[in-house]
Amino acid sequence: MHIQDGRKRVVISNVTPHIEGGRFPARRAIGEQLTLTADIIGDGHDVVAASVIYKHESEMDWEEIPMQYIINDQWQAIWKPQKTGFYEYRFTGWIDHFTTWKKGLVKKFDANQDISVEILIGAELLSEASQLASANEIPAFKKWIEGLKTVGSPEQAVNLAISDEVANAMAKVRYTDRITVYGQTCKLEVERKKAGFSSWYELFPRSASTLPGTHGTFKDVVNLLPLVSKMGFDTLYFPPVHPIGEMKRKGKNNSLTPSETDPGSPWAIGNRLGGHKAIHPELGTIEDFENLVTEAKNLDIEIAMDIAYQCAPDHPYVKEHPQWFKWRPDGTVQYAENPPKRYEDILPFDFETQDWQNLWEELKSVIDFWISKGVRVFRIDNPHTKAFAFWEWLIGEVRKVNPEVIFLAEAFTRPRVMERLAKIGFNQSYTYFTWRNSKWEIEQYMNELTKTDQQYYFRPNFWPNTPDILPHHLVEGGENAHITRFILAATLSSNYGMYGPVYEYGVNTPHPGKEEYTDNEKYEIKHWDWNRYSRTREIITRVNRIRKENPALQSTWNIDFAETNNDNVICYVKEDDASGNALIISVNLDVFNTQGAHIKVPIHRFGIHPGQTYRVSDMLSGEQYYWQGEYNFILLNPYEMPAHILKIENLNG
């Protein structure tokens, strides 16, 4: 049995965040706050002190954050790292003899007891500490030691002992041989700001032409960039832009018998013209794509590429590397299936191939290729159908060289699988938001995402729709539902996205018996009147502006739900501690009827007294209200505006 140094009297346990015992790093974006907690105890009645020490991977020296006692032996430290990359951090604790002495000194003094011996003990503590002080601090220590020994009265000794000057100097002293360090070093990955705050807009470039019946091009998309920018989106995401398979091509509405003019699904990647590193010739050239990336960047928009690691039957990989695919006894290659669905236009890679190392390297080279063309954001199609070890390796290797690259996991699957993808490196993740409708469902899901360990590694990106998913509430609720679900997505989560322009225009005809669009854009080229007004688009534009102007909406983790007396009305509070920006968001979940509710405002959190009048300004409507106390009444008409985004102002009024 190993016996530790008996002078280390502090025990540290239950540290957070500490993902799978340190196997994976916690994750935060620049500017996001991380709360570190631990249970820290010491024997007896001596005072315990604790801190977190940390260092960036590029640095040699450790820095320190003092921990604060909260309750019941739980301690915490607030950390807001300002540099991207990986950090290590450790929890430390020790017996604070000087503070223990101070408390005893004050108690005896207040009890009118003799403290002459205690004063001498204090001088010894200062003398011992001076041995560890820097050269420029030694004169001050000598002055304090002499001061304690020569004080004219006990009161003067106590005043010197409890002075901030002495306390600050003693707080720097560390007896390293008596410090308990938690047995495992924890890790944190800090990502760029966009990982934590983004708004995505998805469109099909082939539908970008203004001429009916004409295949859209990247040049057409360049012409749409001002519209995307005006709406307030910072990420423009495309489905795959590669040559589309000609063999087993799908027709309109996923028909197995396409016509000669059917363009096929962009996710059936590859034909005789190339594969994952090629551009569909009707979209333009590589140079056109690079120009689009540049033009978008000039408007503070990043192009997000879809990476779908799968092949059409005529993809060059199939002929050049047949060992990367599964072959059936009849000599045919195994295509993707999800019975009764048959995806004969898509061949999955075999991640158990003997040639797996070459497969991995080739798939990574696809990411590297598009990075070389200016792309830094990737939406990964169905990552849960590929090996976890592959993703951990690929993302780690890519981010070693390009740490600014962001990976979004498109995985609508089982919770533990989605969580694993996040742990192994995906910066953002699709979620179950699309299917959380009632007040209870939304509150429970948000608490799961933000109040459990998921908050440290699973970064949600809320999408109210996708080309594959048309939820029933958008079908039944029409424009009102589109607006309501958008406002929820954009205010509950700091990252959200939508598939347009079907969303702004309220296209919501389902395919019979399925939760997806009929006449789906996945299988045909559309022509949109991009400049047509819609109320939904106007509100999207307004909310995106509100998001950019209010730091409270730029984090997912700062949400707290407020009580309402109507289950059709949900209310939540978001606050940015650094700026003091505080918002109350309330949404009518009934898209057909006006609903009212009394909401309970956590006024004490905002420093508002019970009898104080305060102003809330609705940034959606421009209206202002003067409220008093905790309970206030709201009324929301879904045909006018289904929500309030209220900014708390004039707190001293």
N, C-alpha and C positions, 0 to 999 in steps of 0.2 A: 504493500500500500504506500503510495506516494504521500508524504506529508508536506504541505505547503509551509512557507515561512509564517511562523506563528505571529509575527508582528503585523501581518495583514489581516485586520480584524473586520473588514467590510465584505459583505456578500452581495453580489450582483446577479439578478436573474430576470427572466421575462422581458428581455430587451425587444424593442420594436423601433423601426422595422428591421427584420432579420429573416429574409425570405428563404425558406427551407434550410435553416441553419447556416445561412451564408452562401448557399449554393448559387443563388442568383442575386444580382444587385437590386436594390430599390431604385425607383426611377422618379426623377423630377425634371421639369424644364427650367430654364433660366428665369429667375424671378419668382418661382413658386416656393412656398414655404414648406419645410419638412419638420414635423414634430417628432423628436426622438424621446422615447420613454423607457424607463427601466424600474424594476423594484430593487431598492438599495437599502440594506439594513446593516446595522452594527450592533455588537453586543453592549449590554449595559446602558448607561445614560449619557455617554459621551456624544457630542455633536458629530454628525456625519456630513461630509462634503463630497461633491461629485462633479464630474465634468465629462464632456465628450471631446476627445482629441481627434483631429482629422488632417488628412493631407491629400492633395491632388496627385494623380499619377505622375505628373511632370515635375513634382517638387520633392525635396528631401526633408524639409522641416515640417514638424507637426504644429498645428494651431489648436487653440482650445476654446470651447464654449462652456461656460459654467452652467450646470444644471440647477434647476429650482425644485424645491420640495413642493409637491402638490397636495397629496392626502394619502394617508394609510401606506406610508413608505414608498409611494410612487413618485418618481422624479421625472422631470422633462427638460428638454432644451429645444429652443427654436433655432432652426438653421435655414438660411436662405442663400445657398451657394450661387456664385456669380460667374462661374467658369465652366464651359462644357467639358465633357470627358468623364473619366472615372475617378472616384474618391474612395479612400479607405477611412473608416472611422471606428473608434474604440470607446467603450464605456469604462470609466475609471471612478473609483471611490476611495476615500480614506477617512480616518478619524481626524477631525479638526480640533486639535488640542487647544489652540489659542482661543477659538470661539467658545469652547467648553469652559476654559478658564474665565473668560470675560463674563459669561452668564453666572458662574458661581460667584465671581467678585461682586457683581451688581446685586445679586440676591443677599449676600452677607452684608453689603453696605446698606441696602434698604432695610435690613433687619437690625441695623445699628450694632453689628458685630465687629470685632477686631479684624481688620483685613491686612495687617502688617505683613504676615507671612505670605498671604496671597499676592501682595505687591512684589515680594522678592521672587515668587514663582513666575510671575509675569515677566520680570526682568530676565530670568533665566531662559524663558521661552523666546524672548526677543534676541537674546545673545546667541542662542542656538540657531535661530533663523538667519541672523546676520552672516553666518558662515556660508550661507547659500545665496546671499544677496549679491547683486552686481556691484562693481566698484563705486559707481556713482550713488548707490543707495546706502552704502555703509555709514557715511556721516549721519544720515537721518536716523539709522538704527542706534548709533552711539548716543545721539541726543535723546532718543526716547528711553533708552536703558538708564541713562544718567537721570533723566527726568523722573522715572519711577522711583529710583533710589533716593532722590533728594526732595521729593515733593513736600510741600509744607503742610498739606492736609490730605486726609483720605479722599475727599471730594475731588481734589486736583488729580489724584491718581486715577480715579474712576473716569474722569473726563478725558484724560490722556488715553486710557485703555480703550475707550469706546469711540475714539475719534475716527472719522472716515479715513484720514491720512494713514493711520496705523493699520486700519482694517484692509485698505487697498494694498499696502505693501505686504502684509502677511498673507493675503490671498494669492500672491504670486509664488509663495514659497512651497516647494514640493520635496518631500522626503521620499524619493523614489523607491526606497527599500520597504516602505510601509504602504504603498499604493496598490490596491487591488485592481487588476485589469481584467475585464471580462474575457473569458477563455477563447473567444473567436472574434476575429476582425470582420466587421461588416463592410458591405460595399454599396456604393451609390453611383448611378449613372446620371449625369446631368446633360440634358438635351437642349437643343436650341429652342427659342421661344415658340416657334411654329408647332413643335410637337405638342405643346400644351394649349395652343389657341389657334384655331383655324376654321375656315368656312369653305366647304367644297361644293363645286358645281360640276355636275356630270353632263356631258353632251356627246353625241356621236358626230365626229367630224364629217362623215359622209352625208349627214343631213344638214350641213351648214350652208348649202348653196341657197341663194335667193331666187334661183331659176327653177321652176317646177320640172321634175323629171331629170334633173342634173345631179351628178355625183358631186358631193361637196369636197373641198380641198382644204389644205392647211392655210392657203391664202384666204379662203372664205372665213376660216376661224379667226384669222388676224383681224378681219373686219368686224367680228363679233366681240373682240376683246374689250372695246369701250363699254359695251352693254354689260358684260360680266363685271367689269370694274365698277360701273355705276350702281349695279345692284349690291355691291359691297363684298363680293367673293374674292378670296386671296389664293384659292387653289382651283385650277381648272383641270378636271380629270376626264381622260378619254378611255373608252373601251380599247381593246387591242387595235393597233393601227398597221398590222402586218398583212402580207398577202393571205388571202382566205382560201382554204382548201377547195378544190374543184371536185374531188371524189367524195361521194356520199354527202354532198352539200344539202343543207336543209332549205326548204322553201318557206313561204309565208306561213306564219303561225306554227312554225316547227314542222311543217309538212315534210314527209319523206319523198315527195315527188315534186321537186322544184321545177320552175320554168327556166328557160334559158336566160332570162333577165334577172332572176333572183340573185341578190348579191351574197347570200350566205351569212352565217353568224361570224362576227369578228373573233369569237373565241375558238373557232375551228382554224387554228393557225398553221399557215405554211402551204406552199404549192411549188410548182416548178420554178417560180420566180424568187424563192427564198423563204426564210423562216423568221425566227425571233429577232434577227438583227436587220431585217429588211422592212421597207415601207410599202404598203399597198400602192401600186403605181398610180391609181386614180386619185389618191390623196395628195400626191406630189413627190418631191424628192427629199433626200436626207437634208439637203441645204434648205429646202422650204421648212422642214421641221425645225432645224436649228434657228432659222429666222423667227419662227413662231415663238420659240422659247425666249428669244431675246426681246421680241416685242411685248410679250407677256410680262417679262421681268421689268420692263420700263413702266408698267402699270402696277407694279407690286403684286403680280400674279405669278404663281409657280405652276408649271405644267406637271400634272401627276400622270404617270404612265401605268397602264394595267400590265402586270406580268402574270401570264397564265402558262404555267409549265405543263403544256399538253400539246398535242400535235394533230393536225389533220392527217388522213391516211397518206396524202401525197407530200407531206413535209419532207424536206431533204434528209432529216435525221433518220427517217424510217428506212431509207435505202442505204444510207451511209453508216448507220449504227443500229442495225436490227437487234443487237444484244441489249439495247436499252428498253425494249418493249417485250411484253408477254405474247408468246405465240401458242395458239391452241392446237390440239391434236390434228385438226383438219387442215393445218397450214395457214390459217388466217390469224391476223393479229387481234388481240383482245381490245375491244373498244370500251368506252365508259358506259356503265349501266347503273341505273337506280330503279329496278323494276317497280312498276311496269315501264318506266321511261328507258329508252335506248338512245344513247348518244353516239350513233355510228359515225358521226363526223368528227369525233374526238378520240384520240388514243392517249391513255395515261402512260407516263413513264413507269418503268419497273424499278423501284428503289431498292429491290433486293438483288439486282443484277450483279454478277461477278465483276462487272466493269464499273462499279459504282463510283470509284474515285474519278475516273474520266468523265462520267456523267455529271458529278458534282462540279468539277472544274468548268465544264462547258456551260452549265446553267449559271454559274457565277459570272462567266464571261459575258452573258447577256446583260446582266445588271451593269457590269463595268462598261460595256459598250454604250449604253444609254446615259450613264453618268458622263462619259466623254462627250456626249452631245448636249450636255447642260441640264439633264434631269436630276433632281435631288429628292423627289417624292415618288414612291411606288405603292400602288394598291395591289396586293398580292391575291390572286384569285384562288379560292379554295385551298389555303395552305394546310388545312387539317387533313388533306388527302395525300400529303407528302411527309416524308420522315422528319420527326422532330429534330433528330441529330443533324440532319442536313440544314435545317433552318438556323439552328444555333451556330453552326459552323459558318454558313454563308453570311448571315447578318453580322456576326463578329468580325469576319475577315473584311467585309465591305466597310464597316464603320471604323476599323483600324486606320484605314487610309482616308475615308470620307465620313467623319463622325456626324456631319450635318445631314446625312441621308436619313429619310423617314420612311418607315415601312408600315403600311396599314393592312391588317389582317382581315380579309373578307371570309369570315368563318362563322356561319350561322349553324352552330352545332352544339354538342353537349357542353355544359359549363366547365367541367374539369379540363376538357380539351382546349377550349378557348383560353382558359387561364394559363395553361401550359405554354401556349403560343406566346402569350404576353411575357411570361417569365423568361423565355429563351431569347427575347429580343425585339419582338414587334412593338413599335412605339405607340401605335394606336390600334384599336380593335372595333369592328362592328359589334353590335349588341342586340339584346332582346327588346330594346326600346320600341321597335316597330309593333310589338304585340303586347305592350303594357298600356292599358287603356283607362282603367278605373283609378280613382284617387288612391285607393289602398295599394293597388299593383304598382303604381308609379312611386309612391313613397317607399314601399318595401324594396323595390329594385334600386332606387337611388341610395337608400341606406346600405344596401349590400355593396354597392360600388364605392361608396365614399366613407363608410364608417367601419368597415372590416379591413383585413389585410389587403384586400384587392386594391385599395386606394394607393398602395405603394408600388404596384407593378402593372395593373390593368387600366389602361387609359382609354375610356370609352369615346367613340365617335358615333353620334346619333344620326340615323338616316330615317326619315319618315317614309321613304319609298326607294326602290331601286328598279332597274329594268326587269329584274326577276320577281319583284314583290310589289303587288298592289293590294294593300291591306283592305279588309272589308269596310273599315270605318271611313276610308277615303271614298269608297264606292257609294256607301250609303249617305255620307254626310256632305258630299259635294264641296263647294267652295269653302263653306264654313269649317269643315273638318280639315281641309288643306291648310287653312290659316291657323287653326288651333294647334294642329300637330307640328307645324313649323315653329310656332312660338315656343311650344314646349321643348322641342329639340334644341333650339337656339339659346334658350335660357337655362335649361337644366344642365346642359353640357357645354363646356367651352370649345369642344370640337363637334361639328355637325356637318352633314352634307345632304344634298338632294339631287335627284335625277330630274333634269329639266330638258326642254321647256314644258314637258307634259305636266309638271307640278304647277307652274304658274298659271297655265291655261286650264287646269282642272280636268285634264283627260283622265277618265276613270271608268272606262268600259272594260269589265273583266272578261277574260277568256272563260267560256262556260265551264263551271265546275272547278275552276282553279283560282288561286290567289295571285294572278298575274295579269298583265295587260293583254287584251286582244289586239290583233294587228300590231304585234310587238315590234318595236324598232330594232330589236336584236336581229330580225330576219328580213327587214325591208328598209329602204331609204325613205325618210320622211321629208316633207317640205313644210317649214314653219314660217309663219309671219312673225318674225322676231321682234318687230316694233309694235305689235298689237298691245294695247293697254290691258292690264288685268289688275284687279284689286289685290290679288294675292301677291303679285310682283311688287306693287307699291309698298305693301306691308313688309315684305322681305327686305326691300331696300331700307326701309325705316329701321327695322330691327338690327340689321347689320351695322348701320351707323351707330345705333345705341350701344351695340356690343363693343365697338371700337372706342367709344367715348367713355365707357364705364368699366374700370378695371375689375369691379366686382363680378362682371360676366365673363372675365377672362380666366376663370378657374372653375373647375368642376368640384373641387374638394371642399369649398366653403359654403355648402348649402345646408340650411336647417329648415325644416318644415314648421309652419305655423298652424295653429288650430283654426278650423272653421266649423261652423255648425250646419254645413250643407255638404254632403258627399259629392255633389256636382261641381263644387268649387274647390280647387286646390290652391294652396298658398305657400310660398317659400321665401326665405330671406337669404340674400347673398351680400357679403361685406368684404371689402378689401382693407385689411388692417393698415397697410402702408399709407394709403391715400385717404382712408376714412370714407371712401365711397360706399354707400349703403343703399340697397334696393329691396323693395318688397314686390314680388311678382305674384299675381293672382290670375288664375285662368279658369274660365267656365268650360267644363268638360262636356256639357250638354250642348251639342252643336245645333239643336233645333229650338231651344227655349231660353228665354231670359232667366237667369238665376241670380239670386241675392244671397249674401251670407255675412254674418259677423265674423271677422277675422281677429285673431289675437296677436297683436303686434308685440314682440319682445322689447318693450321700450327701455328696460333697464340695460339691455345690451348696448343700446345706443346713447346711454347717458341721459335719457329723457325721464323727468320726474312725473309721477302719476297725475298731478294737476296741471302739467305744462301743456300748452298748445304748441303743436309742431305742424309744419307744412310738408305735404307730399306732392310731388309734381309728376304727373303721368307723361312719360316721354313718348308714349304712343299717340295720345290724343292732344297733348299740350295743355290739358286742364290741370288746375291746382285745387287741392283740398286742404282744409285745416282740421286736423284731428286732435283729440285729447284722450289720454288714457290708453289702456290696452285694447279694448274692444271697439272696433269701428266697422261700419256697414258699407258694403260695396254691392253694386248691381251691374251685371255684365250681360249685354245683349249680343249674341253671336252674329247677328246680321249687321251690327254696327262695328263693334270691336270686342272680341271674346276675352280680352285680357287687359290688365293694368301692368305696366312696368313703372313702379313708383319709386322716385328718388327722394330719400329723406333729406329735408333741407331745414335750414333756419332752426337748428336745435336749441338755440338760446333765445328764440323769440317768445 
